[in-house]
Amino acid sequence: MNMLQPKTEVLPQIAVSTPAPSPPPEKTVHFVARDDGICLLVFDRPGSSANIFDLRTLDELAQELEFIGRQTELKGVVFVSAKPSVFIAGADLNAMRKVASNNDARILIERGQAVMNCIAGLKIPTVAAVHGAAVGGGYELCLACDYRIASPDHATKIGLPETKDRPVARLGGSTACRV
């Protein structure tokens, strides 16, 4: 055997199964264009009875708002919920309790403030069509809109429950109200 040649041996083939890539999560915010130039932004968190604001939802909403801002043919935006008794219940409180650091909370709050400012800054009229609970960040979204309309249903509740715990709301809607 030549000492300069590497020793080679044939290893048995091992079948490796690669898991199929998981599908992307379903969207929480859906853009619906109507023929009359009005678009709907429909909140519908998959697998949940409530719509909440987490980074995923805020990012999706920001993307939709950026798209809307570039559309010259749109005449208005209406924010609605596909849920039967909740418009938007505000921040994801479970995630807020589990945040790894104050920095994570700050990122979520700053992202929410940027999205609310984007709503308030749209050049076309914005309407929050509320049916069900609009509390916390959901109410702040209403305040960022030009107009708000609420159903008379007993499930419709509007407010800032976090003001019991903290002196001001976090997403800025209470200070940016355009009435």
C-alpha positions as CSV (number, residue, x, y, z in Angstrom):
1,M,0.0,0.0,0.0
2,N,1.3,3.4,-1.0
3,M,1.8,5.6,2.1
4,L,0.9,8.8,0.1
5,Q,-2.5,7.6,-1.0
6,P,-5.3,8.3,1.5
7,K,-7.2,5.3,2.7
8,T,-10.7,5.3,1.4
9,E,-13.6,3.2,2.6
10,V,-17.2,3.2,1.5
11,L,-19.6,4.2,4.2
12,P,-23.1,2.8,4.2
13,Q,-25.8,5.3,3.0
14,I,-28.0,6.6,5.8
15,A,-31.4,7.8,4.8
16,V,-32.0,11.3,6.1
17,S,-35.5,12.6,6.0
18,T,-35.7,16.3,5.8
19,P,-38.9,17.6,7.3
20,A,-41.1,19.5,4.8
21,P,-40.8,23.3,5.3
22,S,-43.7,24.5,7.4
23,P,-46.0,26.8,5.5
24,P,-45.8,30.5,6.4
25,P,-48.3,31.6,9.1
26,E,-51.6,32.8,7.9
27,K,-51.9,36.6,7.7
28,T,-53.6,38.5,10.5
29,V,-54.4,41.6,8.4
30,H,-56.1,41.2,5.0
31,F,-56.4,43.9,2.3
32,V,-59.7,43.9,0.4
33,A,-60.2,46.4,-2.5
34,R,-63.7,47.4,-3.4
35,D,-64.8,48.7,-6.8
36,D,-65.7,52.1,-5.3
37,G,-62.1,52.9,-4.4
38,I,-62.6,52.1,-0.7
39,C,-60.4,49.4,0.8
40,L,-60.9,47.3,3.8
41,L,-58.2,46.2,6.2
42,V,-59.7,43.2,7.9
43,F,-58.2,41.9,11.1
44,D,-58.6,38.2,11.6
45,R,-56.0,36.4,13.8
46,P,-56.0,32.7,12.7
47,G,-56.9,30.3,15.5
48,S,-57.9,32.9,17.9
49,S,-61.2,34.4,19.1
50,A,-59.5,37.8,19.4
51,N,-57.4,40.1,17.4
52,I,-54.3,41.4,19.2
53,F,-51.3,43.5,18.5
54,D,-48.0,41.7,18.5
55,L,-45.0,42.4,16.3
56,R,-46.3,40.1,13.6
57,T,-49.6,41.9,13.3
58,L,-48.0,45.3,13.6
59,D,-45.5,44.4,10.8
60,E,-48.3,43.1,8.6
61,L,-50.4,46.2,9.2
62,A,-47.4,48.4,8.4
63,Q,-46.8,46.6,5.1
64,E,-50.5,47.1,4.2
65,L,-50.4,50.8,5.1
66,E,-47.2,51.3,3.0
67,F,-49.0,49.6,0.1
68,I,-52.1,51.8,0.6
69,G,-50.0,54.9,0.8
70,R,-48.6,54.2,-2.7
71,Q,-52.1,53.6,-4.3
72,T,-53.3,56.8,-6.0
73,E,-56.8,55.3,-6.9
74,L,-57.9,54.6,-3.3
75,K,-60.4,57.0,-1.8
76,G,-60.5,55.7,1.8
77,V,-59.6,52.9,4.2
78,V,-62.0,51.2,6.6
79,F,-60.6,49.0,9.4
80,V,-62.8,46.1,10.4
81,S,-62.6,42.8,12.3
82,A,-63.8,39.4,11.1
83,K,-64.3,38.4,14.7
84,P,-67.9,38.2,16.0
85,S,-67.2,40.0,19.3
86,V,-63.8,41.6,19.2
87,F,-62.5,44.4,17.1
88,I,-59.0,44.5,18.5
89,A,-58.2,43.6,22.1
90,G,-54.9,45.5,22.2
91,A,-51.4,44.2,22.9
92,D,-50.6,40.6,23.3
93,L,-50.5,40.5,27.1
94,N,-49.0,37.0,27.3
95,A,-46.1,38.2,25.1
96,M,-45.7,41.4,27.2
97,R,-45.4,39.3,30.4
98,K,-42.8,37.1,28.7
99,V,-40.7,39.8,27.1
100,A,-37.0,39.0,27.6
101,S,-36.1,42.5,28.3
102,N,-37.3,46.1,28.5
103,N,-35.8,46.5,25.1
104,D,-38.2,43.9,23.7
105,A,-41.1,45.9,25.2
106,R,-39.7,49.1,23.8
107,I,-39.5,47.7,20.3
108,L,-43.1,46.5,20.4
109,I,-44.3,49.9,21.7
110,E,-42.2,51.9,19.2
111,R,-43.5,49.7,16.4
112,G,-47.0,50.3,17.5
113,Q,-46.5,54.0,17.7
114,A,-45.0,54.1,14.2
115,V,-48.0,52.2,12.8
116,M,-50.5,54.5,14.5
117,N,-48.6,57.5,13.1
118,C,-48.8,56.0,9.7
119,I,-52.6,55.6,10.0
120,A,-52.9,59.1,11.1
121,G,-50.7,60.3,8.3
122,L,-52.5,58.7,5.4
123,K,-53.7,61.2,2.8
124,I,-57.0,59.5,2.4
125,P,-59.8,59.3,5.0
126,T,-59.6,56.5,7.5
127,V,-62.5,54.9,9.4
128,A,-62.5,52.4,12.3
129,A,-65.7,50.4,12.0
130,V,-65.9,48.9,15.4
131,H,-68.0,45.9,16.4
132,G,-66.9,44.2,19.6
133,A,-64.2,45.1,22.0
134,A,-61.9,47.9,21.0
135,V,-59.6,48.2,24.0
136,G,-56.0,49.2,24.6
137,G,-54.2,49.3,21.2
138,G,-57.5,48.6,19.4
139,Y,-59.0,51.8,20.8
140,E,-55.8,53.6,20.0
141,L,-56.1,52.5,16.4
142,C,-59.6,54.0,16.5
143,L,-58.2,57.3,17.7
144,A,-55.6,57.3,15.0
145,C,-58.4,57.2,12.4
146,D,-60.2,60.2,11.0
147,Y,-63.6,58.7,11.8
148,R,-64.9,56.1,14.1
149,I,-68.2,54.3,14.0
150,A,-69.4,51.7,16.5
151,S,-72.1,49.1,16.4
152,P,-74.8,49.3,19.1
153,D,-74.2,45.6,20.0
154,H,-73.7,44.8,23.6
155,A,-70.3,43.2,22.7
156,T,-69.0,46.6,21.6
157,K,-66.8,48.1,24.4
158,I,-64.3,50.9,23.9
159,G,-61.7,52.0,26.2
160,L,-58.2,52.1,27.7
161,P,-58.1,49.6,30.5
162,E,-54.4,49.9,31.0
163,T,-54.8,53.4,32.3
164,K,-55.7,51.7,35.6
165,D,-52.2,50.4,35.7
166,R,-50.2,53.0,33.9
167,P,-50.7,56.8,33.5
168,V,-50.7,56.8,29.7
169,A,-51.5,54.5,26.9
170,R,-48.5,53.0,25.1
171,L,-49.2,53.4,21.4
172,G,-49.8,57.1,21.3
173,G,-53.4,57.1,20.1
174,S,-54.6,58.9,23.2
175,T,-52.3,61.8,22.5
176,A,-52.7,61.8,18.7
177,C,-56.5,61.9,18.6
178,R,-57.8,63.9,15.6
179,V,-61.3,65.0,16.4
